[in-house]
Amino acid sequence: MTTDTPVLEFRNVHTHYGPVHVLKDVSMEIRPGELVCLLGGNASGKTTTLKTILGMVVPSSGDVLVDGEVVTGKSTAEIVARGVSMVPENRRLFKRMTVLENLEIGAYLREGEDLEEDLERIFEMFPRVKERLHQKAGTLSGGEQQMVAVGRALMARPKLLLMDEPSMGLAPILVQQNFEIIQQINEAGMTIFMVEQNANMALSIADRGYVLQTGQIVLADTAERLLANEDLRRAYLGELE
């Protein structure tokens, strides 16, 4: 963890969908090398937060900064080009394309570069992916698809990796393995911002966490203190019991 310029920063962000006020004065930051999780119930604003980072939703007021530069109003392509990559909810692979083709799509902004070194790194992390390289992505198990989705995001060589509900739809044993892999990626130096319903697992590997409730940050602390926070456990995160 460092005190460098935040990789990602929200400054007093308000976001609306028409008349509906979704994010309300949200301020937060993710510093280089951190793993930070965003927790909250359904309709709390977690997905809107990710869409706002990626430029899919433009704040009504306030700013989003990547590496100290304002990206508010920039296109998703411009924000991705600045080093933001995402593992989406439910993986969202191109199911009729091969595993290799899906991985190559992750590096589309690096056209012309040699990708072999990056592919080897993915294969080292996920040996199963190498075994399935020429299979159609839609024929893989849920756990295998998650591996490909993470690999695809890493092929962009991002500065910031966004993860949207990485445990969703996975068998319990795969959830544990998935979080171990996320922790390994972070320990290798990747800055990660993760939205996750499984608060207990997320906080067990995170440095810090924010808790959203109806679009407002109601708690922000170290993961250790959030795990020990009885009000948090009782009021927001019943699944911790």
HELIX and SHEET records of a PDB file:
HELIX    1   1 LYS A   46  ILE A   53  1                                   8    
HELIX    2   2 THR A   76  ALA A   81  1                                   6    
HELIX    3   3 VAL A   99  GLY A  106  1                                   8    
HELIX    4   4 TYR A  108  ARG A  110  5                                   3    
HELIX    5   5 GLU A  116  MET A  125  1                                  10    
HELIX    6   6 PRO A  127  GLU A  131  1                                   5    
HELIX    7   7 ALA A  137  THR A  139  5                                   3    
HELIX    8   8 GLY A  142  LEU A  154  1                                  13    
HELIX    9   9 PRO A  172  GLU A  187  1                                  16    
HELIX   10  10 ALA A  199  ILE A  205  1                                   7    
HELIX   11  11 ALA A  223  ALA A  228  1                                   6    
HELIX   12  12 GLU A  230  ALA A  235  1                                   6    
HELIX   13  13 GLY A  238  LEU A  240  5                                   3    
SHEET    1   A 4 VAL A  20  ILE A  30  0                                        
SHEET    2   A 4 LEU A   8  TYR A  17 -1                                        
SHEET    3   A 4 SER A  61  VAL A  66 -1                                        
SHEET    4   A 4 GLU A  69  VAL A  70 -1                                        
SHEET    1   B 6 VAL A  84  VAL A  87  0                                        
SHEET    2   B 6 LEU A 160  ASP A 164  1                                        
SHEET    3   B 6 THR A 191  VAL A 195  1                                        
SHEET    4   B 6 LEU A  35  LEU A  39  1                                        
SHEET    5   B 6 ARG A 208  GLN A 213  1                                        
SHEET    6   B 6 GLN A 216  THR A 222 -1                                        
END                                                                             
